[in-house]
Structures are given as structure tokens and as C-alpha cells.
Amino acid sequence: MTKHEFEVDMNCEGCSGAVTRILNKLGDVKFEIDLPNKLVWIESDKDVEVLTETLKKCGKEVKYNGTK
């Protein structure tokens, strides 16, 4: 599985909770959230566009930083 890094404009635990709920719905993904640095790492075989669009559903600005 590929590990992707995203910057997500999260400001609080509520924001990271929304990201967690949305990513859990995808299934078959492993992820880590670094709230202070506003980073989300997602390990998945899914397409980057799918992951990006999924993250955007939480209503936050999302930027793809590449693979890690």
C-alpha cells in the first residue's frame, strides 16, 4: 500500500474527528492524523483523487503533498 500525505486545514479535535469519521467510511485504509501540523497520512491502494475528494467532504481545504 502507498502512503500519501495530505495537508488538511484542521483547527480542533472536532475537525480531526470529522476526518476520522469520513476516512473510516472508506474501509481498507490506515491513517494517522497530526493535528498540530495539520497533516493526514493515508495508507491505501485507492486513487489519490478518491482520497482527496473524500477528505474534502469534511468541508476543509485539502492539499496533496505526495507520497511518503
C-alpha positions as CSV (number, residue, x, y, z in Angstrom):
1,M,0.0,0.0,0.0
2,T,1.1,3.5,-0.8
3,K,1.4,6.1,2.0
4,H,0.0,9.6,0.9
5,E,0.5,12.8,2.8
6,F,-2.3,15.5,2.8
7,E,-2.5,18.9,4.4
8,V,-5.9,19.4,5.8
9,D,-7.0,22.8,7.4
10,M,-7.9,21.3,10.8
11,N,-8.1,23.6,13.8
12,C,-9.5,21.4,16.6
13,E,-10.4,17.9,17.8
14,G,-13.8,18.3,16.1
15,C,-12.0,18.8,12.8
16,S,-9.8,15.7,13.2
17,G,-12.9,13.8,14.4
18,A,-14.7,14.7,11.1
19,V,-11.7,13.5,9.1
20,T,-11.6,10.2,11.1
21,R,-15.3,9.5,10.5
22,I,-15.0,10.2,6.8
23,L,-11.9,8.0,6.4
24,N,-13.4,5.2,8.4
25,K,-16.3,5.0,5.9
26,L,-13.8,4.3,3.1
27,G,-12.8,1.0,4.6
28,D,-9.4,-0.7,3.9
29,V,-7.4,2.4,4.7
30,K,-4.9,3.1,7.5
31,F,-4.4,6.7,8.5
32,E,-2.7,8.9,11.0
33,I,-3.7,12.5,11.9
34,D,-1.2,15.1,13.1
35,L,-3.5,17.9,14.3
36,P,-0.8,20.4,15.4
37,N,0.8,20.2,11.9
38,K,-2.5,19.8,10.1
39,L,-1.3,16.7,8.3
40,V,-3.0,13.4,7.5
41,W,-1.2,10.3,6.3
42,I,-3.3,7.7,4.5
43,E,-2.1,4.2,3.6
44,S,-4.2,2.9,0.8
45,D,-4.3,1.4,-2.7
46,K,-7.1,3.8,-3.6
47,D,-6.6,6.5,-6.2
48,V,-5.2,9.9,-5.0
49,E,-8.3,11.7,-6.5
50,V,-10.6,9.4,-4.5
51,L,-8.7,10.1,-1.3
52,T,-8.6,13.9,-1.9
53,E,-12.4,14.1,-2.7
54,T,-13.2,12.0,0.4
55,L,-11.2,14.4,2.6
56,K,-12.9,17.4,1.0
57,K,-16.2,16.1,2.3
58,C,-15.3,17.3,5.8
59,G,-15.5,20.8,4.4
60,K,-11.9,21.7,4.9
61,E,-9.2,22.9,2.5
62,V,-7.1,19.9,1.3
63,K,-3.7,19.9,-0.3
64,Y,-2.0,16.7,-1.5
65,N,1.8,16.7,-0.6
66,G,2.7,13.5,-2.3
67,T,3.8,10.0,-1.2
68,K,5.9,9.3,1.8
